[in-house]
Amino acid sequence: MTFDSVLTARRSVRGYLPQPLDPALIRTVFELASLAPSNCNVQPWETHVVSGDSLRALGAAMMDRARTGRPAAPDIPMSGGYTDVWRARQIGSAKALYGAMGIARDDHEGRTTAFLRNLDAFGAPHAAFVYLPAPFDLREAADLGGYAQTLMLAMASRGIASCAQGALSLYPELVREHLGLQEGPKLIMGIAFGLEDPDHPANAARTDRAALEDLVSFHG
Ligand SMILES: Cc1cc2nc3c(=O)[nH]c(=O)nc-3n(C[C@H](O)[C@H](O)[C@H](O)COP(=O)(O)O)c2cc1C
């Protein structure tokens, strides 16, 4: 695959086949991801990969917690809601997803059910939970964005589907408890990965991108 075709092959996949990936292949894509650049090469990523029954049990616990209706307390607070052009883009991606799944705008139950699938990593056989170590903040969080994209591109180059998920960071206390982790590192996102289920309706969703002129200004 050319680099451009890897870039265009990656998209967010929200329905997976249950079969696990070869552990050696998983190691390879995480080794490739570690080539991502970072401020002063500190490589501020701490990643925990959870698979199979363990991931299903964690997903079930997070869905139960969400159903209580008690507010989530993520380590890194969610933005307070998008406005302006960002709101329009958010709506565009939601329309693409719910449209593909045949869920109407006023179908609150359908939307809730679709949202809850997030917490089970969309049924993926694996999920990576990505942490920002305790001393770090915004600058190093930027490093994590590069790390996550490098990982997802390495996956795409090998036919592995993925979806970055802020939703998997909503209940960090449950992830810590499940994995026996110390408090301190901040859970910033999860990344579901595995083989795409080509028949899942969610996977028919496609997003677009803003025009280059709206995103980049060229000076001088
Ligand atoms: C950091 C991050 C967090 C995301 N969180 C979620 C999420 O919780 N649930 C979800 O369905 N998609 C999530 N996405 C996927 C975005 O919706 C998706 O990347 C965007 O709509 C563009 O679509 P594409 O990835 O198919 O190109 C997330 C993406 C990123 C980069």
The ligand as a Gaussian input file, in Angstrom:
#p B3LYP/6-31G(d) Opt

LIG

0 1
 C       -9.484000      11.360000      20.116000
 C      -10.701000      10.836000      19.370000
 C      -11.797000      10.425000      20.105000
 C      -12.914000       9.886000      19.449000
 N      -13.964000       9.425000      20.186000
 C      -14.961000       8.750000      19.581000
 C      -15.953000       8.114000      20.354000
 O      -15.971000       8.156000      21.591000
 N      -16.920000       7.416000      19.705000
 C      -16.948000       7.327000      18.337000
 O      -17.854000       6.658000      17.807000
 N      -16.008000       7.934000      17.563000
 C      -15.015000       8.620000      18.159000
 N      -14.015000       9.186000      17.411000
 C      -14.039000       9.029000      15.956000
 C      -14.447000      10.316000      15.247000
 O      -15.839000      10.480000      15.312000
 C      -13.966000      10.202000      13.792000
 O      -12.566000      10.151000      13.775000
 C      -14.422000      11.377000      12.935000
 O      -15.822000      11.433000      12.832000
 C      -13.834000      11.279000      11.517000
 O      -14.226000      10.058000      10.913000
 P      -13.170000       8.979000      10.418000
 O      -12.314000       8.565000      11.602000
 O      -14.004000       7.829000       9.910000
 O      -12.311000       9.594000       9.355000
 C      -12.929000       9.780000      18.024000
 C      -11.819000      10.243000      17.298000
 C      -10.725000      10.762000      17.962000
 C       -9.530000      11.198000      17.160000

